[in-house]
Amino acid sequence: MQIISALFVENFALRQAPGPSTRIDLTGAFFSIVAPTPVPTTIDPHLVVLIYCGPNEPGNSLLEVIFRAGPNSDDEQLARNVSPFTVEPGKFTYRLVRGELLLTTYTQIFAHCRIATEPWHLVPLTLLPPVDMNTEANSADKHP
């Protein structure tokens, strides 16, 4: 099995298409997020992981996602999720993972994703400072 894609998204929906075939509508894919409040703050981004199972592979495995403070395997662990899944051989499946992350600085974190003991697939996410709506409105007035 292999991870085809892993993205932070705002919305995710499945729909049927002729064939029969399934379509996945992903909207609002992002790699940065504005903090809801000044740090320390908690964010809960949604990570969608698309997985393919080869036709001659068993259809059972585990998806492990570890949110870390950096790209290295020894960087601080912020949260961890392990979920078993089943997929028909030769087909695709998905897993939606929501991380609840307490962050104390505006920084870049990484979702480390893997199936069973396969190599890690990294997805970066940058936490940005909150937006001051007054400053943004004043800036828009000055720059048409």
Buried (B, 14 or more C-beta within 10 A) or exposed (E): BEBEBBBBBEEBEEEEEEEEEEEEEBEEEEEEBEBEEEBEBEBEBBBBBBBBBEEEBEBEBEBBBBBBBBEEEEBEEBBEBEEEBEBEEEEEBBBEBEBEBEBEEBEEBBBBBBBEEEEBBBBEBEBEEEEEEEEEEEEEEEEE
